[in-house]
Amino acid sequence: MNRHPALFALILLAAAPARAEEIADFSNDWTGNSIIVEAIADPEVEGVTCHLTYFKRGLIDRLSQGNWFEDPSNSSISCRQTAPIVIGDIELGDEGEEVFSERRSLIFKSLAVRRIYDRTNDALVYVAYSRQVREASAKTAISTVALFNADVTWREGRP
């Protein structure tokens, strides 16, 4: 790997999960709680953008409720075609693959988005879920991008 550091860096970047771009942060109530809206581009599926919303606790809420280092697991997701769709090397198995993950507490909780290809219905399914050691992943949200009749390019060939 020492001979080709640029190639190694490119491989690491290609394997990296999606990064979120915060597009809105607005107050939810008088205690300083807010709702964050982020745009996430799928790193292996060009032309699909997911919008993820989640709750961020304010200072007054943290002081009154305790549990200082953690935000709730609540989230919502909506994914749509925003440009021509070009599908790269995606996982086609029933577990799909994680395309985004973000910490929601100091240690024990993260918010993740997983993409699953639904071969029967020719659709991409995006599931937002909380990974939490203490209470498992009970909170989920789902969004589907239909590929039927869409102009879709498969880089590795249509499965």
N, C-alpha and C positions, 0 to 999 in steps of 0.2 A: 504493500500500500504506500510506502514511502516514495516510490517512483512516480506515482500519479496522484498527488494530493488533490488536484482539481477534480479528477474523476471521482475520488472517494467522497469529496464534499457534495458533488452533484448527486451521487447515489443516496447520500443521507438526506438531502433536500427532497428528492423524489419520494422517499419513503416517509417523509414527515406528514403528520396529519394536517388537516386544514387549519387555517388561522381565521379567527373571527375579526370582523371590523365592526366596531360599535357605531351604530347609525342614529341611535336615540337613547336618551336617558331623561325620563320625566318623573316628576314628583307624583307619588301615589296618594299621600295623605299629609296631614300637618306634622307628623312625627319625623319626617325626613326619609321615610321609606320611598323607594323608587322602583320603576320598572325599566329594565335595560333591553334594548332591541339590538341584536347583532346580525350581520349578514355573513354567511359562511358559504364559500364556494367549495364544492366537492373537488378535491385534488385530482381525482381520476375520471371525473365526468365534467367535461367542459360544457358550459351552457345551462347548468343547473345551479340555482342559488337557493339556499335555505335561510329563512329568517327565524331566529330563535329569540324568544322573550323569556326573561326570568326576573325574579323579585330580588331586590337588594335592600337589606335592612339598614335603617338610619341609626344615628347615634342614640336618640331617645328610646327607640325600640330595643336596641342592644342593652342599654342601661336598665330598662324596666323589665325585660324578659330574661335577662341573663344570657347564657349561651353566647358569649361575646364573639367567638371566632367562627361562627357558622351562619350561612344564609339558608332559607328554606329550599326544599328540593323542587318546588313548583316550577314548571317551564311549559312552554308551548312552542310548536314548530310548524312552519309552513314552507314547503319547497315547491318551486315552479321552474319551468323552462324560461330562461332569460336571454338565450342566444341559441344558435344552432348547437345541437347536442353531439358531442364527440366522446365516446366511451373508451377509456383506456383499459388497462389490465385490472379489472375488478374481480373480486372474489365472487364466485357464482354459487357457492354452497349455501345451505339453509341458515347458517349463522351470519352470513354477510361479513362486513368488516367495519371497524370503527373508523370514522372519518374526522372526528373532532372530539376533544376532551378538554375540560377546563375545571380547575379546582374550585370547590364551593365552600370549603372549610380549610382550616389550617392543616389537618391531617387526614380525616376519615371520609370525606365526601367529594365526589366530582360529578360534573354534568357531562354526559357523553352523547354523541350522535352516531348511530350505526346505519349503514346502507345495506339493504338486502335486495337482491334481484329476484323478482317474482316472474319466473319463466312462463308459467301458465297464463298469466294475465299481461305479460310483456310490460312490466312496470318496475320502477325503482321505488322502494319503500324506505323511508327515512324514519327512524325511531329515536326520539330524544328520551333519555332516561337518567336517573340518578343512581350513581354507584355509592352506596353508603354501607359501611361495615355494620353499624348498629341496627338499622331498620331495613336492610336489604334495598332493593331497587323498586320500590312500590309505585313511584310516581313516573308515569310515562306519557308521551305524546307521540302522535304519528302523522306522517304526511306522505302522499304518494304522487309520483310523477309518471303519468302514463306515457308509454313509448309507442302505443298503437297509433298507426297512421302518422307518426311524426317522422321528420327527416332526421334519422339517426345514423351516425357513422360509428362503426365498431372498429377500432384500430387493430384488434386481434382477430377480427372476423366474428360475425354474429354467432352466438352459441346455438 
